[in-house]
Amino acid sequence: MANKNSLPLYEKIWVKHTFSRVMDSITLLLLFLLLGYRISSNNNYTFPWFVAFLCELWFTITWITTMSTKWTPAHTKTFLDRLLLRVSNSELPALDLFVTTADPVLEPAIITVNTVLSLLALDYPANKLACYVSDDGCSPLTFYALVEATKFAEIWIPFCKKYNVQCRAPFRYFCDESMAHNDLPEFKQEWLTMKEEYEKLSGKIQNASQKSIPCQLMGEFAVFSQTQARNHPTIIKVIRENKGVSDVMPHLIYISREKRPKQPHHHKAGAMNVLTRISGLMTNAPFMLNLDCDMYVNNSKIVLHALCILLDSKGEKEVAFAQCPQRFYDAVKDDAYGNQLVALPMYIGSGFAGLQGIIYAGTNCFHRRKVMYGLSPNDIQNAKKDHGFTNGTLLSDKETIQKFGTSKGFVDSATHILKGTTFDHYKSLDLEAASEVASCNYEYNTAWGKEVGWLYGSTSEDVLTGLKFHTKGWRSELCSPDPIAFMGCSPQDNLGQMAQHKRWSSGLFDIFLSKHCPIFGTIFGKLQLRECLAYIWITNWALRSIPEICYALLPAYCIITNSSFLPNKELSMWIPTTLFVIYNVSNIIEHIKSGLSIRTWWNNQRMGRITTMTSCFLAFITIILKKLRISGTNFEITKKEQVHSNEGTNENVGRFSFNESLIFLPGTTILFIQLIALFMSGNGNGYGYGVGEVFCSAYVVLCYLPFFKGLFGKGKYGIPLSTIWKSMVLAFTFVYLCSRPILLSE
């Protein structure tokens, strides 16, 4: 019988999606047949035929990367009993918890408070936890809300642990009475008392948010009296300090890093690096969990699940981080805006997990601190118990300062982490030293953002940082216990979804065009080939917009010019027809297996076409302009909303909203072009095009049906007149240019 201490703490379970593999293979075969047919058709080298060939070549390459990513899906199974046998409560490692918020309007304080409360109530020794809240909006409201929340936490934490409450975000717990089942006689009374206290807390925060100044700026709040969101000194407040007692509240520290108008602050990546340095000085836990402000704890034992991966004998040497999937509690009916991310993680996410590892998604992630400090697997194998080693060599004091900065306290704490030695977790929380490492100037001439911590240079700092770890040879694991670890809120309209997709796409494409391109990671680093293909798939969302737009415009072009781009012979027409059917049937079945409806599949397909040709296209333009040094990129914060009521009560749920943003210009233009083409198809003189072109044009219109409704909508549900006029000008310009003779189409 195996020694219990030698048993693995987790195992990787490989999943065989046989049907998906077969359908994907057939799709690839049909793509190759289509390309072969275009090459072999000597007498059909027209302009639309050539454009179609280039687009289909791109689709084939993209499909190869997709198939490679999906081919060997996996997930992990953790063994908590083995962990607890191996490590006692007193021996469990410390964990620093990071929560980031940046705007008290777009990210209401009550949402942040619920996330913090759920973290403070984790099933883990309180003296091993420290919660750091980064407020990049420097809002007295956020600080006030956290101060008030700690008073509620004094009764909330014992209540959760006494009755083993699963969902520890009070707003979710109290809005679902099905969670309030317990046989103990005193439970109901305590539940009512707890609900009443939470409503008082929520009311205080709500009332404060409606005031221009949420509270009197005196005492602890006086520091906010002369601050502006982008111009203020460092503010660090220890709201609650744990003196080493395991059954009370963990540390809770509020941080608003220094900001000055002419100093770069590197958005979320900069905030995460400040949190890393401050926590390194104060508590220096070997592991860190980072959450967005809306992602509350849904599984109170998630820390133990993650530690099964990170403390496993093999995981300790190979795994840089454990990523938990994102799930949302506020799903709009049938996922009208295509943002629930259910089917995609099941196939693509688990596919990543079966390779070198899941990507870092920016939230719900447990990190190994020494990896953040630049350590690689080779360094661990060649580790020398000496000061500040990296890459198997010793660093001098000067080199250490150049790497980590001038703070002696932080350099000492980093040395402890890199050498794997213990650190005094309960020492006094030194605010003066912490303020030093949170200053604007601290990172100058250091490795922060380049080799150490979260990397700078992209608005998708999460994927970039995870790619850095994988390039060094680290693996990552997908941690998906039951129930799901974290739940959050998703954009409640298409405006938030499209803006979010634009930010993701621009940041990812920026990575692909940088020195951190995954291709370089495979050639010069230790990024595995299939992991490289997976990263190529995800970092090219923006580039994908160009062939999709061209392909969407091809049927309209052919109708206008009386030409064709689809095979028009009976024997060859079955290739694109079968390809269309096989792809969509496969996609429908994947959605059904994920527990989704056919209506949800269609909404995801529709939004896939819309976001690719609008959000991704603007992201592509943005990054091209950035590379040409014409303009920079902005980090757009997604609006968070706390949804209490049932989603079916609002008759406008699922309707598209519009504004004068340029993001709606490409989609409206494409819609007008298709409508003009369809009108001409019914009044044309020649029939060089076939039913295939008309069907494709109609299909694009069907995808853009929300835009069509927007042409006649009113208020925010109508497309602004300025956008309509601009789109009409562009559409008629396209029709005019199509009417001009093109040599290849002759």
C-alpha positions in Angstrom: 0.0 0.0 0.0 1.4 3.4 -1.0 2.4 5.9 1.7 -0.4 8.4 2.2 2.2 11.2 2.0 3.4 10.0 -1.3 0.0 10.0 -3.0 -0.6 12.9 -5.5 -2.8 15.7 -4.2 -4.5 16.0 -7.6 -4.8 14.1 -10.9 -5.4 15.3 -14.4 -8.3 13.6 -16.1 -8.3 13.5 -19.9 -11.6 13.9 -21.7 -12.4 12.4 -25.1 -14.9 14.4 -27.0 -15.0 11.8 -29.8 -17.9 13.3 -31.7 -16.4 16.8 -31.6 -13.1 15.4 -32.9 -14.8 13.6 -35.8 -16.9 16.7 -36.8 -13.8 18.9 -36.5 -11.8 16.6 -38.7 -14.6 16.5 -41.3 -14.7 20.3 -41.2 -10.9 20.5 -41.8 -11.2 18.0 -44.7 -13.9 20.1 -46.3 -11.8 23.2 -46.0 -8.9 21.5 -47.7 -11.3 20.3 -50.5 -12.6 23.8 -51.0 -9.0 25.2 -51.2 -8.1 22.4 -53.6 -11.1 23.1 -55.8 -10.2 26.8 -56.0 -6.6 26.1 -57.0 -7.7 23.5 -59.6 -10.3 25.7 -61.3 -8.1 27.3 -63.9 -10.8 29.2 -65.7 -12.2 30.9 -62.6 -9.4 33.2 -61.5 -11.6 36.2 -60.9 -11.2 38.9 -58.3 -13.9 37.5 -55.9 -12.5 34.0 -56.5 -9.1 35.2 -55.4 -10.3 37.0 -52.3 -12.4 34.0 -51.4 -9.4 31.8 -51.6 -7.3 34.1 -49.4 -10.1 34.2 -46.8 -10.7 30.5 -46.8 -7.0 29.9 -46.5 -7.0 32.1 -43.3 -10.1 30.2 -42.0 -8.3 26.9 -42.6 -5.2 28.0 -40.7 -7.4 29.3 -37.9 -9.3 26.0 -37.8 -6.0 24.1 -37.5 -5.1 26.2 -34.4 -8.6 25.7 -33.1 -8.5 21.9 -33.6 -5.1 21.6 -32.0 -6.3 23.5 -29.0 -9.5 21.4 -28.6 -8.0 18.0 -29.4 -6.8 16.8 -25.9 -9.1 18.4 -23.3 -8.4 17.8 -19.6 -9.5 18.9 -16.1 -8.2 18.3 -12.7 -9.5 16.4 -9.7 -8.2 17.5 -6.3 -8.0 15.4 -3.1 -8.6 17.6 0.0 -8.4 14.6 2.3 -4.9 13.8 1.2 -3.9 17.5 1.6 -5.2 17.7 5.2 -3.5 14.4 6.1 -0.2 15.8 4.8 -0.5 19.4 6.1 -2.1 20.4 9.4 -4.0 23.7 9.8 -1.0 25.3 11.5 1.3 24.2 8.6 -0.9 25.5 5.8 0.9 28.2 3.8 -0.1 31.8 4.0 -2.1 33.4 1.1 -2.4 37.0 0.1 -5.7 38.0 -1.5 -5.8 40.8 -4.1 -9.0 42.6 -5.1 -8.8 45.4 -7.7 -11.3 48.1 -8.4 -10.8 51.3 -10.4 -14.0 53.3 -10.7 -16.7 53.6 -7.9 -19.3 54.4 -10.6 -18.7 51.6 -13.1 -17.7 49.3 -10.2 -20.1 50.1 -7.4 -18.7 49.8 -3.9 -21.3 47.3 -2.8 -20.1 44.8 -5.4 -16.5 45.2 -4.1 -17.7 44.8 -0.5 -19.4 41.5 -1.3 -16.3 40.1 -2.9 -14.2 41.2 0.1 -16.7 39.7 2.6 -16.7 36.4 0.7 -12.9 36.3 0.9 -12.7 37.2 4.6 -15.1 34.3 5.3 -13.1 31.6 3.4 -12.7 28.2 5.1 -9.1 28.8 5.9 -7.2 29.9 9.0 -7.7 33.7 9.3 -4.2 34.2 10.5 -2.9 32.8 7.2 -4.9 35.2 5.1 -4.4 38.9 4.2 -6.8 40.8 1.9 -5.5 43.8 0.0 -7.9 46.0 -1.8 -6.5 48.2 -4.6 -8.6 51.2 -5.3 -7.3 52.9 -8.5 -10.1 55.4 -8.3 -8.9 56.8 -4.9 -12.5 56.9 -3.8 -13.5 57.7 -0.2 -16.7 55.8 -0.9 -14.8 52.6 -1.4 -12.8 53.1 1.8 -16.0 54.0 3.7 -17.7 50.9 2.4 -14.9 48.6 3.4 -14.7 50.2 6.9 -18.5 49.6 7.4 -18.2 46.1 5.9 -15.7 45.0 8.5 -18.3 45.7 11.2 -20.7 43.4 9.4 -18.0 40.8 8.8 -17.6 40.3 12.6 -21.0 38.6 12.7 -21.1 37.4 9.0 -17.9 35.2 9.2 -19.0 33.3 12.4 -22.4 32.8 10.8 -21.0 31.4 7.6 -18.7 29.0 9.4 -21.3 27.9 12.0 -23.8 26.9 9.4 -21.4 26.0 6.6 -22.7 28.5 4.2 -21.6 27.7 0.7 -22.1 31.1 -1.0 -20.4 33.7 1.2 -21.3 36.8 -0.7 -24.3 38.1 1.3 -26.1 39.8 -1.6 -26.3 36.5 -3.4 -27.0 34.4 -0.3 -30.0 36.5 0.8 -31.5 36.9 -2.6 -31.9 33.2 -3.0 -34.0 31.7 -0.2 -33.2 28.2 -1.4 -29.8 28.6 0.2 -31.4 29.3 3.6 -32.2 25.7 4.6 -30.9 24.4 7.9 -32.4 22.1 10.5 -31.0 23.8 13.5 -33.8 25.6 15.5 -31.9 28.9 16.0 -30.9 29.1 12.3 -34.0 31.0 11.0 -33.8 33.7 13.6 -30.0 34.2 13.0 -30.6 34.2 9.3 -33.2 37.0 9.6 -31.0 39.0 11.9 -28.1 38.6 9.5 -30.2 39.7 6.5 -31.4 42.7 8.4 -27.8 43.7 9.3 -26.8 43.3 5.7 -29.6 45.5 4.5 -28.5 48.1 6.9 -24.9 47.9 5.5 -26.2 48.0 2.0 -28.4 51.0 2.8 -25.5 52.9 4.3 -23.4 52.4 1.3 -26.2 53.2 -1.1 -26.9 56.5 0.8 -23.3 57.4 0.8 -23.0 56.8 -2.9 -25.7 59.3 -3.6 -23.7 62.1 -1.9 -21.0 64.1 -3.6 -18.9 63.4 -0.5 -19.8 60.0 1.0 -18.8 60.9 4.5 -17.1 63.6 6.5 -13.5 63.8 5.5 -12.1 63.8 9.0 -10.0 61.4 11.0 -9.2 58.3 8.9 -10.9 60.0 5.9 -9.1 63.3 6.1 -6.4 62.0 3.7 -9.1 62.0 0.9 -9.8 65.8 1.3 -7.2 66.9 -1.3 -7.2 64.0 -3.7 -8.1 63.6 -7.3 -8.5 60.2 -9.1 -5.4 60.7 -11.1 -3.4 63.0 -8.8 -2.8 61.9 -5.3 -0.2 60.5 -2.9 -0.2 56.8 -1.8 -2.9 56.0 0.6 -2.6 52.8 2.7 -5.0 52.0 5.5 -5.0 48.9 7.7 -8.7 48.5 8.3 -8.3 45.3 10.3 -5.1 43.7 11.6 -5.0 40.1 12.6 -2.5 39.5 15.5 -2.0 35.8 14.6 -5.3 34.4 15.8 -6.8 31.8 13.5 -10.5 32.1 14.2 -11.1 35.8 13.8 -11.0 38.2 10.8 -7.9 38.2 8.4 -5.9 41.3 7.7 -7.8 43.8 5.6 -5.7 46.6 4.0 -6.9 49.4 1.7 -4.5 50.7 -0.9 -4.6 53.5 -3.4 -1.3 53.8 -5.1 0.3 57.2 -5.9 -0.8 58.7 -9.2 0.5 61.8 -10.9 -0.8 63.3 -14.2 2.4 62.9 -16.2 3.5 59.5 -14.7 2.5 56.2 -16.4 0.6 53.9 -14.1 0.2 50.9 -16.5 -3.5 50.3 -15.6 -4.3 47.0 -13.9 -0.8 45.6 -14.3 0.6 48.5 -12.4 -1.9 48.1 -9.6 -1.1 44.4 -9.3 2.6 45.0 -9.1 2.0 47.6 -6.3 -0.1 45.0 -4.4 2.7 42.4 -4.9 5.3 44.7 -3.4 3.2 46.0 -0.5 2.1 42.5 0.4 5.7 41.3 0.1 6.6 43.8 2.7 3.7 43.2 5.0 2.8 39.5 4.9 4.9 38.0 2.1 2.7 34.9 1.6 4.2 32.4 -0.9 0.9 32.3 -2.8 -1.4 35.0 -4.1 -5.0 35.0 -5.3 -6.2 37.8 -7.5 -9.8 38.6 -8.1 -11.7 41.3 -10.0 -14.0 43.3 -7.7 -17.1 41.5 -8.9 -15.9 37.9 -8.5 -17.1 36.6 -5.2 -16.3 33.2 -3.6 -18.8 30.6 -4.5 -16.9 27.6 -3.0 -15.6 28.3 0.5 -12.9 25.6 0.3 -11.4 26.8 -3.0 -8.1 27.7 -1.3 -7.6 24.1 -0.3 -8.5 22.9 -3.8 -5.9 25.2 -5.3 -3.3 24.2 -2.8 -3.7 20.6 -3.8 -2.3 21.6 -7.2 0.3 24.1 -6.0 1.6 21.9 -3.1 1.7 18.6 -5.0 5.2 17.2 -5.3 5.1 17.5 -9.1 3.1 20.7 -9.1 5.6 22.4 -6.9 8.3 22.0 -9.5 6.2 22.6 -12.7 3.0 24.6 -12.0 3.2 28.4 -11.9 -0.5 29.2 -11.3 -3.9 27.5 -10.9 -6.6 29.2 -12.9 -10.3 28.9 -11.9 -12.9 29.4 -14.7 -15.1 32.4 -14.9 -18.8 31.9 -14.4 -21.6 34.4 -14.1 -24.7 34.5 -11.9 -26.6 37.2 -13.9 -27.1 35.4 -17.3 -29.5 37.2 -19.6 -32.1 34.8 -21.0 -30.6 32.6 -23.8 -27.3 34.6 -23.5 -28.6 37.3 -25.8 -25.2 39.1 -25.9 -23.0 36.0 -26.2 -20.9 36.7 -23.1 -21.6 33.9 -20.7 -18.6 31.8 -21.7 -20.0 28.4 -21.1 -19.4 26.3 -24.2 -16.1 28.0 -25.0 -14.3 27.1 -21.7 -15.7 23.6 -21.9 -14.0 22.9 -25.2 -11.3 25.5 -25.7 -10.6 26.2 -22.0 -10.2 22.5 -21.2 -8.2 22.1 -24.4 -5.7 24.6 -23.2 -5.6 22.7 -19.9 -4.6 19.6 -21.8 -1.6 21.3 -23.3 1.1 23.2 -21.4 -1.7 24.8 -19.4 -4.7 27.2 -19.3 -4.1 30.9 -20.0 -4.1 33.3 -17.2 -7.5 35.1 -17.4 -6.8 38.1 -15.1 -9.0 37.0 -12.2 -9.8 33.8 -10.2 -6.1 32.8 -10.3 -3.7 31.5 -7.6 -0.1 32.5 -8.2 3.2 31.3 -6.9 5.0 34.5 -5.6 8.5 33.3 -6.5 7.3 32.8 -10.1 6.1 36.4 -10.2 9.6 37.4 -9.1 11.1 35.9 -12.2 12.0 32.3 -11.2 12.0 29.6 -13.8 11.8 25.8 -13.4 15.5 25.6 -14.3 16.2 28.0 -11.4 14.5 25.6 -9.0 16.4 22.6 -10.3 19.7 24.5 -10.0 18.7 26.4 -6.8 21.5 27.5 -4.5 20.6 28.6 -1.0 22.1 32.0 -1.5 21.0 35.6 -1.8 18.9 36.6 -4.8 19.6 33.9 -7.3 18.1 33.9 -10.7 18.9 31.9 -13.9 21.1 29.7 -11.8 23.5 32.6 -10.9 24.0 34.8 -7.9 23.1 38.5 -8.0 25.1 41.2 -6.4 23.5 43.7 -4.2 23.6 46.2 -7.0 21.9 43.7 -9.4 19.3 42.9 -6.9 18.4 46.5 -6.5 18.2 46.9 -10.3 15.8 44.0 -10.4 13.5 44.6 -7.4 14.1 48.3 -6.5 15.7 50.2 -3.7 13.5 49.1 -0.8 15.8 47.0 1.5 12.7 45.6 3.3 11.2 44.4 0.0 14.5 43.0 -1.3 14.9 41.0 2.0 11.3 39.7 1.6 11.9 38.7 -2.0 15.1 36.9 -1.0 13.1 34.8 1.6 10.7 33.9 -1.2 13.3 33.0 -3.8 15.3 30.9 -1.3 12.2 29.2 0.1 12.9 30.2 3.7 10.3 31.2 6.3 9.2 34.8 6.9 7.7 36.4 9.9 4.0 36.6 8.8 2.9 38.4 11.9 5.3 41.3 12.1 4.0 44.9 12.3 2.5 46.2 9.2 5.0 48.9 8.2 3.0 51.6 6.3 6.0 53.9 5.7 8.0 51.2 3.9 4.8 50.2 2.0 4.2 53.7 0.8 7.7 53.8 -0.6 7.2 50.8 -2.9 3.8 52.2 -4.0 5.2 55.5 -5.3 5.2 56.4 -9.0 9.0 56.5 -9.2 9.8 53.2 -7.5 9.8 51.1 -10.7 12.2 53.4 -12.6 15.3 51.4 -13.8 14.0 48.2 -12.3 12.8 44.9 -13.8 9.2 45.5 -12.7 6.8 45.1 -15.7 9.6 43.6 -17.8 11.0 40.6 -16.0 9.3 40.8 -12.6 5.6 40.8 -11.8 2.8 41.6 -14.2 4.1 42.6 -17.6 3.5 46.0 -19.2 2.8 46.8 -22.8 -0.6 45.4 -23.4 -4.2 46.0 -22.1 -4.4 42.2 -21.8 -1.7 42.1 -19.2 -3.1 38.8 -17.9 -2.5 36.8 -21.0 0.8 38.4 -21.5 2.0 37.6 -18.0 0.8 34.0 -18.3 2.5 33.7 -21.7 5.7 34.8 -20.0 5.4 32.0 -17.5 4.7 29.4 -20.2 7.6 30.6 -22.3 9.9 30.0 -19.3 8.8 26.4 -19.2 6.2 26.6 -16.4 2.9 24.8 -16.7 -0.5 25.9 -15.4 -3.5 24.0 -14.3 -7.3 24.5 -14.5 -8.9 24.3 -11.1 -12.6 23.6 -11.5 -14.1 22.1 -8.3 -17.8 21.5 -7.7 -19.4 23.8 -6.9 -17.7 26.4 -9.1 -15.1 28.4 -7.3 -16.0 32.0 -8.2 -19.0 33.7 -9.7 -19.2 37.2 -11.1 -21.3 39.6 -13.1 -21.3 40.0 -16.9 -22.1 43.0 -19.1 -25.9 43.5 -19.0 -26.1 45.0 -22.5 -24.3 44.8 -25.8 -22.5 48.1 -25.2 -20.5 46.6 -22.3 -19.9 43.3 -24.2 -18.6 45.0 -27.3 -16.4 47.4 -25.4 -15.0 44.5 -23.4 -14.3 42.4 -26.5 -12.6 45.4 -28.1 -10.3 45.7 -25.1 -9.5 42.0 -25.1 -8.9 41.9 -28.8 -6.7 44.9 -29.0 -4.6 43.8 -26.0 -4.2 40.3 -27.5 -3.2 41.5 -30.9 -0.8 43.8 -29.3 0.9 40.8 -27.8 1.1 39.0 -31.2 2.8 42.0 -32.8 5.3 42.4 -29.9 8.5 40.8 -28.9 6.4 38.5 -26.7 4.8 36.9 -29.8 4.1 33.2 -29.0 6.0 32.2 -32.1 9.2 33.7 -30.6 8.3 31.9 -27.3 8.5 28.5 -29.1 11.6 29.3 -31.2 13.7 31.0 -28.5 11.9 29.8 -25.3 10.2 26.8 -23.9 6.7 27.3 -25.1 5.4 24.0 -26.5 4.3 23.9 -30.1 0.6 23.2 -29.5 0.5 25.7 -26.7 2.0 28.2 -29.2 -0.8 27.4 -31.7 -3.3 27.9 -29.0 -1.9 31.3 -28.1 -1.8 32.2 -31.8 -5.5 31.4 -32.0 -6.4 33.7 -29.1 -4.0 36.5 -29.9 -5.4 36.9 -33.4 -9.0 37.8 -32.6 -8.5 41.3 -34.0 -6.7 40.1 -37.2 -9.5 37.7 -37.8 -11.8 40.6 -38.5 -10.2 41.4 -41.8 -10.9 38.1 -43.6 -14.4 37.9 -42.0 -15.4 41.3 -43.2 -14.0 40.6 -46.7 -15.9 37.3 -46.8 -19.1 38.9 -45.5 -18.9 41.5 -48.3 -18.1 39.0 -51.1 -21.7 37.9 -51.7 -22.8 41.5 -51.9 -19.9 42.3 -54.3 -20.8 39.4 -56.5 -24.5 40.4 -56.7 -23.6 44.0 -57.5 -21.0 43.0 -60.2 -23.0 40.0 -61.5 -20.2 37.6 -60.6 -19.7 34.7 -58.3 -17.3 33.5 -55.6 -19.0 30.1 -54.8 -18.6 27.0 -56.9 -21.6 27.0 -59.4 -21.4 23.4 -60.6 -23.7 20.8 -59.0 -20.9 18.5 -58.0 -18.7 21.2 -56.5 -21.5 23.2 -54.8 -21.8 20.4 -52.2 -18.4 21.4 -50.7 -19.4 24.8 -49.2 -22.9 23.6 -48.5 -21.7 20.6 -46.5 -19.1 22.7 -44.8 -21.7 25.1 -43.6 -24.0 22.4 -42.3 -21.3 20.3 -40.6 -19.8 23.3 -38.8 -23.2 24.5 -37.5 -24.5 21.1 -36.5 -21.2 20.4 -34.6 -21.5 23.8 -32.9 -25.2 23.2 -31.9 -24.3 19.8 -30.4 -21.4 21.3 -28.4 -23.8 23.9 -27.0 -26.4 21.3 -26.1 -23.8 19.2 -24.4 -22.8 22.2 -22.4 -26.4 22.5 -21.2 -27.4 25.4 -23.5 -30.3 25.9 -25.8 -30.4 26.2 -29.6 -31.5 29.8 -29.1 -28.3 30.4 -27.0 -26.3 28.8 -29.8 -27.8 31.2 -32.4 -27.2 34.2 -30.1 -23.5 33.1 -29.7 -23.1 32.6 -33.5 -24.7 36.0 -34.2 -22.7 37.8 -31.6 -19.6 36.1 -32.9 -20.1 37.6 -36.3 -21.0 41.0 -34.9 -18.2 41.4 -32.4 -15.6 40.1 -34.9 -16.6 42.6 -37.6 -17.1 45.5 -35.2 -15.2 45.2 -31.9 -12.3 43.2 -33.3 -12.1 45.4 -36.4 -11.7 48.5 -34.3 -9.2 46.7 -32.1 -7.2 45.9 -35.2 -7.3 49.5 -36.3 -6.3 50.7 -32.8 -3.2 48.5 -32.6 -2.1 49.3 -36.1 -2.3 53.0 -35.2 -0.4 52.3 -32.0 2.4 50.5 -33.9 2.6 53.4 -36.3 2.8 55.8 -33.3 -0.3 57.7 -34.4 -2.3 57.1 -31.2 -2.2 55.0 -28.0 -4.6 52.5 -26.4 -7.0 53.1 -23.5 -8.0 50.7 -20.8 -11.8 50.7 -20.8 -13.4 49.5 -17.6 -16.5 47.3 -18.0 -19.5 48.4 -16.1 -20.5 46.1 -13.3 -24.1 45.8 -12.1 -25.6 43.9 -9.2 -28.6 42.1 -10.5 -31.2 41.0 -8.0 -34.4 40.4 -9.9 -35.3 37.6 -12.3 -33.9 38.4 -15.7 -37.2 37.6 -17.4 -39.1 40.5 -15.8 -37.8 43.2 -18.1 -39.3 43.3 -21.6 -36.2 45.0 -23.0 -33.8 42.2 -21.9 -31.9 41.1 -25.0 -32.5 44.3 -27.0 -29.5 46.1 -28.5 -28.6 49.6 -27.3 -26.7 52.0 -29.5 -24.8 55.2 -29.2 -22.5 57.3 -31.4 -19.5 55.2 -30.8 -17.5 54.2 -33.9 -17.9 50.6 -32.9 -21.3 50.5 -34.6 -20.2 52.1 -37.8 -18.7 48.9 -39.5 -21.8 46.8 -38.6 -24.3 49.4 -39.8 -22.3 49.8 -43.1 -22.2 46.0 -43.7 -25.9 45.8 -43.1 -26.6 48.6 -45.6 -24.4 46.9 -48.2 -26.2 43.6 -47.9 -29.6 45.3 -48.1 -28.6 47.1 -51.3 -27.3 43.8 -52.7 -30.5 41.9 -51.9 -32.6 44.7 -53.4 -30.5 44.5 -56.6 -30.7 40.7 -56.7 -34.5 41.0 -57.1 -34.1 43.5 -59.9 -30.9 42.4 -61.6 -30.5 42.0 -65.4 -27.9 39.2 -65.3 -27.4 36.2 -63.2 -23.7 35.6 -63.0 -24.2 35.0 -59.3 -26.2 32.1 -58.0 -28.5 31.3 -55.1 -25.5 30.7 -52.9 -24.5 34.4 -53.0 -28.1 35.5 -52.3 -28.3 33.1 -49.4 -25.0 34.3 -47.9 -26.0 37.9 -48.2 -29.3 37.1 -46.5 -27.5 35.2 -43.7 -25.3 38.2 -43.0 -28.5 40.3 -42.7 -30.0 37.7 -40.3 -26.8 38.0 -38.1 -27.2 41.7 -38.1 -30.9 41.6 -37.3 -30.4 43.6 -34.1 -28.8 46.4 -36.2 -31.7 46.2 -38.7 -34.2 46.7 -35.8 -31.9 49.6 -34.6 -32.6 51.4 -37.8 -36.2 51.9 -36.7 -35.7 51.9 -32.9 -36.1 55.0 -30.7 -34.0 56.4 -28.0 -31.0 54.2 -26.9 -32.5 51.3 -28.9 -32.1 53.2 -32.2 -28.9 53.7 -34.2 -28.0 57.4 -34.0 -28.8 59.3 -37.2 -25.1 60.4 -37.6 -24.0 56.8 -37.7 -26.7 55.9 -40.2 -25.7 58.8 -42.5 -22.0 57.8 -42.3 -22.8 54.2 -43.0 -25.0 55.1 -46.0 -22.1 57.2 -47.5 -19.7 54.3 -47.0 -22.2 51.7 -48.4 -22.9 53.7 -51.5 -19.2 54.4 -51.9 -18.7 50.6 -51.8 -21.4 50.1 -54.4 -19.9 52.8 -56.7 -16.4 51.2 -56.4 -17.8 47.8 -57.2 -19.3 49.2 -60.4 -15.9 50.2 -61.6 -14.2 47.7 -63.8 -11.6 45.5 -62.0 -9.1 43.6 -64.2 -9.4 40.3 -62.2 -13.2 40.3 -62.5 -13.2 40.6 -66.2 
